Amino acid sequence: MKKLALLLPSLLITLLFASNPPIFSTLGDRIYDNASKIEKLKKFKVYAPFKEKIERYLHDVNTTKQLGFSLENATHEKSARLYLKKLRELAKTNDFFVRSANAVCKKALITKDYELLMDILDTGLVDIKHNKAVLLKFYAANKDAFTPRGVLRKIVQEDASKKSVPSERDAKTKHEEENIRNLREKDRIYQEKLQNKLEKDIKPKS
């Protein structure tokens, strides 16, 4: 009993500050962290037919999350099994919307729908790392047609900053080249002074 009393404050603190249920977090975090991103899809015309599905999904995510927080640990076998089953069902819908967002992104690139492209990038569902090169190439080819904002603007600015700032290796090379130039200049001045002195020494005295 004493051990349980000591454990309760720790457990309450964990649950209070945990953004997601700790049980089955590998699967759960992906679902819960994407929920607010999927919710953004409701405001896009292209997702109008999916509005009810999104709302129903978000409701299921919320109730499942509450169930997850109610589980102290996986020893409650029956409840834990039910929770895991719900997570797996939610994962399928989550993956559907992630794939859909990436497909919309590709279509926007092809049709040059700049506003839709930037909107879908701003949801956070598109794999930016995987598509970064394509997005930069697209912007370079169409930069006179629109002004980037949000995620796309950040990508463009980071790329420009990376190109404008010399790398550590380049800076080191330039420093070494500068040192060599200085040494050569000092050697030239020394040789010139030495030559003048020698010429003065061998010059016939009047």
C-alpha positions in Angstrom: 0.0 0.0 0.0 2.8 2.3 0.9 4.5 1.6 -2.5 1.3 2.4 -4.3 1.0 5.7 -2.4 4.5 6.6 -3.5 3.8 5.6 -7.1 0.6 7.6 -7.5 2.1 11.1 -7.5 4.7 10.1 -10.1 2.0 8.5 -12.3 -0.3 11.6 -12.0 2.6 13.9 -13.0 3.4 11.7 -16.0 -0.2 11.7 -17.2 -0.6 15.5 -16.5 2.4 16.5 -18.6 2.3 13.8 -21.3 0.8 15.1 -24.5 -0.1 11.5 -25.6 -0.8 8.3 -23.7 2.5 6.5 -22.9 1.1 3.0 -23.7 1.7 1.9 -27.3 3.2 5.3 -28.0 5.1 4.2 -31.1 1.8 3.8 -32.9 -0.3 6.3 -30.9 2.0 9.3 -31.2 1.9 9.2 -35.0 -1.9 9.2 -34.9 -2.3 11.9 -32.2 0.3 14.2 -33.6 -1.3 14.1 -37.0 -4.8 14.8 -35.8 -4.6 18.6 -35.8 -2.9 18.4 -39.2 -5.7 16.3 -40.7 -8.2 18.7 -39.2 -6.7 21.5 -41.4 -7.8 19.6 -44.5 -11.5 20.4 -43.8 -11.0 24.0 -45.0 -9.8 23.0 -48.5 -12.4 22.7 -51.3 -10.7 19.6 -52.6 -11.5 17.8 -49.3 -15.1 18.9 -49.1 -16.4 15.4 -49.8 -14.3 14.1 -46.9 -15.5 16.6 -44.3 -17.8 14.2 -42.4 -15.2 11.5 -42.5 -12.5 13.8 -41.1 -14.9 15.0 -38.2 -15.8 11.4 -37.4 -12.2 10.4 -37.4 -11.2 13.3 -35.1 -13.9 12.3 -32.7 -12.7 8.7 -32.7 -9.1 9.9 -32.1 -10.2 11.9 -29.1 -12.2 9.1 -27.5 -9.4 6.6 -28.1 -6.9 9.0 -26.6 -9.0 9.3 -23.4 -9.0 5.5 -23.2 -5.2 5.5 -23.6 -4.8 7.9 -20.7 -7.1 5.8 -18.5 -4.7 2.8 -18.8 -2.1 2.8 -16.2 0.0 0.2 -18.0 -0.4 -2.8 -20.4 -1.2 -5.2 -17.5 -4.9 -4.5 -18.0 -4.9 -7.0 -20.8 -8.5 -6.7 -22.0 -8.5 -2.9 -22.0 -5.0 -2.7 -23.5 -6.0 -5.1 -26.3 -9.1 -3.0 -27.1 -7.0 0.2 -27.1 -4.4 -1.4 -29.5 -7.2 -2.5 -31.8 -8.6 1.0 -32.0 -5.2 2.5 -32.7 -4.6 0.1 -35.6 -8.0 1.1 -37.0 -7.2 4.8 -36.7 -3.7 4.2 -38.2 -5.3 3.1 -41.5 -7.3 6.3 -41.7 -4.3 8.4 -40.7 -2.2 6.8 -43.4 -5.0 7.4 -46.0 -5.0 11.1 -45.3 -1.2 11.3 -45.3 -1.1 9.6 -48.7 -3.9 11.8 -49.9 -2.1 15.0 -48.9 1.1 13.9 -50.7 -0.9 13.1 -53.8 -2.6 16.5 -53.7 0.8 18.1 -53.4 2.0 16.3 -56.5 -1.1 17.2 -58.4 -0.7 20.9 -57.4 2.9 20.8 -58.7 1.7 19.4 -62.1 -1.2 21.9 -62.5 0.7 24.8 -61.0 -1.9 25.4 -58.4 0.3 27.6 -56.2 -2.3 28.4 -53.5 -3.3 24.7 -53.0 0.4 23.7 -53.0 1.2 26.1 -50.2 -1.9 25.2 -48.3 -1.2 21.5 -48.4 2.4 22.0 -47.4 1.3 24.1 -44.4 -0.8 21.2 -43.0 2.4 19.4 -42.1 1.3 16.1 -43.7 3.6 16.3 -46.7 7.0 14.7 -46.5 9.1 17.9 -46.9 12.5 16.1 -46.7 11.5 13.7 -49.5 10.1 16.5 -51.7 12.5 19.3 -50.9 14.5 19.1 -54.1 11.4 19.0 -56.2 9.8 22.0 -54.4 13.0 24.1 -54.8 13.2 23.2 -58.5 9.5 24.1 -58.9 9.9 27.4 -57.2 13.0 28.3 -59.2 11.0 27.7 -62.4 7.9 29.6 -61.3 9.1 32.2 -58.8 7.9 35.1 -61.0 4.4 33.8 -60.9 3.7 33.8 -57.2 5.0 34.8 -53.8 5.9 31.9 -51.5 4.5 31.7 -48.0 4.5 29.4 -45.0 6.5 26.2 -45.3 7.5 26.8 -48.9 8.9 30.2 -48.0 10.9 28.7 -45.2 12.4 26.1 -47.5 13.3 28.7 -50.1 14.9 31.0 -47.4 16.9 28.2 -45.8 18.2 27.1 -49.2 19.2 30.7 -50.1 20.9 31.1 -46.7 22.8 27.9 -47.1 24.1 29.0 -50.5 25.1 32.5 -49.3 27.0 31.4 -46.3 30.4 29.7 -47.1 30.9 26.3 -45.5 33.4 25.8 -42.7 35.7 24.0 -45.2 35.5 26.9 -47.7 36.2 29.4 -45.0 39.3 27.4 -43.9 40.5 27.2 -47.5 40.2 30.9 -48.0 42.0 31.6 -44.7 44.9 29.3 -45.8 45.0 31.0 -49.2 45.1 34.4 -47.5 48.0 33.3 -45.3 49.9 32.0 -48.3 49.4 35.4 -50.1 50.6 37.3 -47.1 53.7 35.1 -46.8 54.5 35.5 -50.4 54.1 39.3 -50.1 56.4 39.4 -47.1 58.9 37.3 -49.0 58.7 39.6 -52.0 59.3 42.7 -49.8 62.3 40.9 -48.1 63.8 39.9 -51.4 63.4 43.4 -52.8 65.1 44.9 -49.7 67.9 42.3 -49.9 68.4 43.0 -53.6 68.5 46.8 -53.0 71.1 46.3 -50.2 73.3 44.0 -52.4 73.1 46.4 -55.3 74.1 49.2 -52.9 77.0 47.2 -51.5 78.4 46.4 -55.0 77.9 49.8 -56.4 81.3 51.4 -57.1 82.2 54.1 -54.7 82.9 57.5 -56.2 
